[in-house]
Amino acid sequence: MKILLANHFPLEGSGSGVYTKNIAQRLHDMGCKVKVIVVDNEINMDYDFPVRTILYQDFPCFTTHPKSSNTFYNLSREETNHYLNLFERTIREETEEFKPDIIHCQHLWVAPYAASKTGVPYIITAHGTDIKGFKKDKRYRNIALKGALNAERVITISRQVHEDVKKYYELPEKKLKLILNGFDENIFKTMDISREEVLQEVLNTDRPIKAKHVVSFVGKLTEFKGVDLPLKAAAIYEKELPGTITLITGHGHLYDELKELAAKLKLNSVYFIGNRPQTTVAKINNIADAAVVPSRVEPFGLVAIEAMACGTPVIATNAGGLPDFIDDKVGKLIPMDDHRALAAAVIESLKNNHKATKGRYAAEYAAKNFSWDRALEKLLDIYRKI
């Protein structure tokens, strides 16, 4: 079987990028012929499978990306047409050269529309941020609707995304398939590692770093991720639990603004450590006593699953796809936009050592329900039927 995967973003730095990379790697390992189309501001060939890059210096995003702060909504009509033409030409060329049996597009956006012109059957995975774009910018709606209408299947990654796709794209239930996202179990797993050494690594220091507790946030530094909330919460729990370090992993257009907020709140133990590779994120997850996912909008919440897989309880907002798998057995759900509730949940978790009492179950739950083997088998079944 030959599969062409197409995404609007690089294979690192976004949920859909990591999703695409994981699928491509596993298909390659199984002996399938696979090729990936991405949009990036540089060419990266450091993969086991071939990648065709559409070079775009400040490539557009739905929200933000570690490599770009541009958005689709900022593009002029001329720039939008240029982007669409690039995608159409690239998918046409790769269809003629690679001759795939099926095209798997990421996002209900431009890629499916381009795929619809090739005559090759295609499916789409809706990631949620595409729905955000659909609602925000009318210019892309006809393209998105045409791409969705002609797809063989549309995969949804959470129950909320599933319902939103039915609502906004008016697709019949028989065309949709809910396959909850998966994590890379080769990277995200429990490890016996030194907290002090990991802190020295991520804080880039040789001096010993002593921390009684570690709280972690991983994600884009943007409004809908709610990154301001753990900072406001830290102003409370730092006083209640001295010696607690908070690590903010990720980058985005709010970086400077959040740094200013941390200074205004006089936070002494909050560290912004920037975007890190998944292997480092797995280490951070392992040394953390609690992971916080304070999103205002969260289509799925893969970072929460990755933290759980590392044996760390997750405190998350009752938003989007997070309630699908977060409960009191693996962490705690809190109201959205409530930093006091977040602080209280962190204090409760750290004082009662939920890492010890909930961490093991969280890791087992993640492995059982969200492994890529499970997700890929369902995906392969769709490929075969089409």
C-alpha positions in Angstrom: 0.0 0.0 0.0 1.2 3.5 -0.9 0.1 6.4 1.3 0.7 10.1 0.7 0.3 12.2 3.9 -0.2 15.9 3.6 0.0 18.5 6.4 0.1 22.3 6.5 2.8 22.3 9.1 6.2 20.8 10.0 6.4 17.4 11.6 7.6 19.0 14.9 6.0 21.7 17.0 2.3 21.0 16.6 -0.1 18.2 17.5 -1.0 17.5 13.9 2.7 17.5 12.9 3.6 14.9 15.5 0.4 12.9 14.6 1.6 12.9 10.9 5.1 11.9 11.9 4.0 9.0 14.1 1.7 7.7 11.4 4.4 7.9 8.7 7.0 6.3 10.9 4.8 3.3 11.8 3.6 2.8 8.2 7.2 2.8 7.1 8.2 0.3 9.8 5.4 -2.0 8.6 6.8 -2.0 5.1 4.2 0.4 3.6 5.5 2.9 1.1 4.8 6.4 2.5 5.6 9.9 1.6 4.8 13.1 3.5 4.1 16.7 2.2 4.7 19.5 4.8 4.9 23.2 4.9 8.1 24.5 6.6 10.6 27.4 6.5 13.4 24.9 6.1 14.0 21.5 4.7 14.5 18.6 7.2 15.3 15.2 5.7 16.2 13.6 9.0 13.4 11.0 8.8 13.3 7.4 7.7 10.6 8.2 5.1 10.7 10.8 2.2 9.4 14.3 2.9 8.5 16.9 0.3 8.7 20.4 1.8 6.7 23.4 0.5 9.1 26.2 1.5 7.3 29.1 3.0 9.3 31.4 5.2 6.6 32.7 7.6 4.1 30.0 7.0 0.5 30.6 8.1 -1.1 28.8 11.1 -4.5 28.5 12.7 -3.1 30.0 16.0 0.7 30.0 16.3 3.7 27.7 15.9 7.2 27.7 17.4 8.5 28.4 13.9 5.9 31.0 12.8 3.5 33.5 14.3 1.8 34.2 11.0 -1.9 33.1 10.6 -4.1 32.2 7.6 -6.3 35.2 8.6 -3.4 37.6 8.0 -2.9 36.5 4.4 -4.0 38.9 1.7 -6.2 37.5 -1.2 -3.1 37.3 -3.3 -1.1 35.4 -0.6 -4.0 33.1 -0.1 -4.2 32.2 -3.8 -0.5 31.7 -3.8 -0.6 29.3 -0.9 -3.5 27.4 -2.5 -1.7 27.1 -5.8 1.5 25.9 -4.1 -0.5 23.1 -2.4 -2.4 22.1 -5.5 0.7 21.9 -7.6 2.6 20.0 -5.0 -0.1 17.4 -4.4 -0.6 17.0 -8.1 3.1 16.5 -8.8 3.4 14.0 -5.9 0.3 12.1 -7.1 1.8 11.8 -10.5 5.2 10.8 -9.3 4.5 8.7 -6.2 1.2 7.3 -7.4 -0.4 6.7 -4.0 -3.3 4.4 -3.4 -4.7 6.9 -0.9 -4.0 10.4 0.3 -4.4 11.2 4.1 -4.8 14.9 4.6 -4.5 16.7 7.9 -7.0 19.4 8.7 -10.3 20.2 7.1 -8.6 23.0 5.1 -6.6 23.5 1.9 -5.0 20.1 1.6 -8.2 18.1 1.1 -9.4 20.6 -1.5 -6.2 20.1 -3.4 -6.4 16.3 -3.0 -10.0 16.4 -4.4 -8.6 17.4 -7.8 -6.3 14.4 -8.2 -8.9 11.6 -8.6 -7.1 9.6 -5.9 -9.3 8.6 -2.9 -8.5 10.6 0.2 -9.4 10.9 3.9 -9.0 13.7 6.4 -8.2 14.0 10.0 -9.9 16.9 11.7 -7.7 18.2 14.5 -9.9 21.0 15.9 -7.9 24.0 15.1 -9.1 23.8 11.5 -12.7 24.2 12.9 -11.5 27.3 14.7 -10.2 28.6 11.4 -13.4 27.7 9.6 -15.4 29.8 12.1 -13.0 32.7 12.1 -12.3 33.4 8.3 -15.1 33.1 5.8 -12.7 33.1 2.9 -11.7 29.5 3.4 -15.1 28.0 4.0 -16.0 27.0 0.4 -12.6 25.3 0.0 -12.9 23.5 3.3 -16.5 22.4 2.6 -15.6 21.0 -0.9 -12.7 19.1 0.5 -14.8 17.6 3.3 -17.7 16.7 1.1 -15.6 14.7 -1.4 -13.5 12.8 1.3 -14.0 9.1 1.7 -13.8 9.4 5.5 -13.2 12.2 8.1 -11.4 11.1 11.2 -12.1 13.0 14.4 -9.7 12.9 17.4 -12.2 13.7 20.2 -15.9 13.7 20.9 -16.0 17.5 20.8 -14.3 17.6 17.4 -16.6 14.9 16.2 -19.7 16.9 17.1 -18.2 20.2 15.8 -17.5 18.5 12.4 -21.1 17.4 12.1 -22.4 20.8 13.1 -20.2 23.1 10.9 -19.6 20.9 7.9 -23.0 19.1 7.9 -21.4 15.7 7.2 -23.4 12.5 7.7 -22.4 10.3 10.7 -21.5 7.4 8.3 -18.7 9.5 6.8 -17.1 10.2 10.2 -14.9 7.9 12.3 -13.9 8.8 15.9 -10.3 7.6 16.6 -8.9 9.1 19.7 -5.4 10.4 19.3 -2.4 8.3 20.2 1.0 9.0 21.9 4.5 7.8 21.1 5.0 5.0 23.7 8.6 4.7 22.6 9.3 8.2 24.0 6.7 8.9 26.6 7.0 6.3 29.4 8.0 6.1 33.0 11.8 6.4 33.5 14.2 6.2 36.5 16.0 9.5 36.1 17.5 12.2 38.3 15.3 15.2 38.9 18.4 17.3 39.7 20.2 16.3 36.4 17.1 17.0 34.3 16.7 20.4 35.9 20.3 21.2 35.3 19.9 20.2 31.6 16.7 22.3 30.9 17.9 25.3 33.0 21.3 25.1 31.4 23.3 25.3 34.6 26.0 23.3 36.3 24.9 24.3 39.8 22.8 21.9 41.8 19.1 22.6 41.5 17.0 21.5 44.5 13.3 21.4 44.1 10.8 20.0 46.6 8.1 19.9 43.9 8.0 20.4 40.1 4.9 21.5 38.2 5.0 21.4 34.4 3.2 23.1 31.5 3.8 22.0 27.9 2.3 23.8 25.0 2.1 26.8 22.7 2.3 30.2 24.4 -1.0 31.4 23.1 -4.3 32.6 24.5 -6.4 29.5 24.0 -3.8 27.4 25.9 -4.4 29.5 29.0 -0.7 29.9 29.9 -1.5 32.9 32.1 -3.4 30.7 34.5 -0.5 28.6 35.9 1.5 31.8 36.4 -1.4 33.4 38.5 -1.8 30.0 40.3 2.0 29.8 41.0 1.7 33.1 42.9 -0.6 31.3 45.3 1.0 27.8 45.5 4.6 29.1 45.7 3.7 30.7 49.1 1.8 27.7 50.3 4.5 25.2 49.2 8.0 26.8 49.2 10.5 25.0 47.0 8.0 24.4 44.2 9.4 24.9 40.7 7.2 25.6 37.7 8.5 24.8 34.2 6.9 26.4 31.2 7.8 24.5 28.1 7.0 25.9 24.7 7.0 29.1 22.7 4.6 31.4 21.0 3.6 35.0 20.4 2.8 35.6 24.1 6.3 34.8 25.3 7.3 38.3 26.2 3.9 39.2 27.6 4.0 36.1 29.9 7.5 36.9 31.0 6.3 40.4 32.0 3.3 38.8 33.9 5.7 36.5 35.8 7.8 39.5 36.8 4.8 41.5 37.8 3.6 38.6 40.0 7.1 38.4 41.5 7.4 34.7 40.8 10.8 33.4 41.9 10.5 29.8 40.7 8.9 29.9 37.3 11.2 29.1 34.4 10.4 29.6 30.7 12.5 27.0 29.0 11.3 27.4 25.4 10.4 24.7 22.8 12.1 21.3 23.5 12.3 18.0 21.6 9.9 15.3 22.6 12.7 13.3 24.3 13.3 16.2 26.7 9.6 16.8 27.2 9.4 13.1 28.3 12.1 13.7 30.9 10.3 16.8 32.2 7.0 14.8 32.4 8.9 12.2 34.5 10.3 14.5 37.0 7.1 16.6 37.4 4.9 15.9 40.4 1.9 17.4 38.5 1.2 18.5 34.9 -1.2 21.3 34.2 -3.3 21.7 31.1 -5.3 25.0 31.6 -6.7 25.3 28.1 -9.6 27.5 27.2 -10.0 25.5 24.0 -8.5 22.1 23.6 -9.7 19.8 20.7 -7.9 16.8 22.3 -5.0 17.4 24.6 -2.2 15.1 23.6 0.2 16.7 26.1 -2.0 15.5 28.9 -1.9 11.9 27.6 1.9 12.2 27.2 2.3 13.3 30.9 0.0 10.5 32.1 2.1 8.0 30.1 5.1 9.2 32.1 3.3 8.5 35.4 2.3 12.1 36.2 -1.2 13.1 37.2 -2.8 15.9 35.1 -4.8 18.9 36.3 -6.8 20.1 33.4 -9.7 22.4 32.6 -13.1 20.9 31.8 -12.8 21.9 28.1 -12.9 20.3 24.7 -11.5 16.8 24.6 -9.9 16.8 28.0 -13.0 15.4 29.9 -12.9 12.4 27.6 -10.0 11.0 29.6 -9.2 13.1 32.7 -10.9 12.3 36.0 -10.0 11.9 39.6 -8.3 8.6 39.0 -5.6 10.2 36.8 -5.7 13.8 38.0 -8.4 16.4 38.3 -10.7 18.5 36.2 -11.2 22.2 37.2 -13.4 25.0 35.8 -12.0 27.0 32.9 -10.4 30.3 33.5 -10.2 29.8 37.3 -6.6 30.2 38.5 -7.6 29.9 42.1 -9.1 26.5 41.4 -6.0 25.6 39.5 -3.8 26.6 42.5 -6.0 24.7 44.9 -5.8 21.6 42.8 -2.0 21.8 42.5 -1.7 22.3 46.3 -4.0 19.3 46.9 -2.0 17.1 44.4 1.4 18.0 45.8 0.4 17.8 49.5 -1.2 14.4 49.0 1.5 13.1 46.7 -0.9 12.2 43.9 2.2 11.3 41.8 2.6 8.2 44.0 -1.1 7.4 44.4 -2.4 8.2 40.8 0.7 8.1 38.6 0.9 4.4 38.1 -2.7 4.1 37.1 -2.4 7.1 34.8 0.5 5.4 33.0 -1.4 2.1 32.6 -4.5 3.9 31.5 -2.6 5.9 28.8 -0.8 2.8 27.5 -4.1 0.8 27.3 -6.3 3.3 25.7 -4.0 5.7 23.7 -1.1 3.7 22.3 -0.4 4.3 18.6 -0.7 0.6 17.9 -4.4 0.9 18.8 -4.9 4.0 16.7 -3.0 2.8 13.8 -4.9 -0.5 13.5 -8.1 1.4 13.2 -6.6 3.8 10.7 -5.2 0.8 8.6 -8.7 -0.7 8.6 -10.0 2.5 6.9 -7.1 2.5 4.4 -7.8 -1.1 3.5 -11.6 -0.6 3.0 -11.0 2.4 0.8 
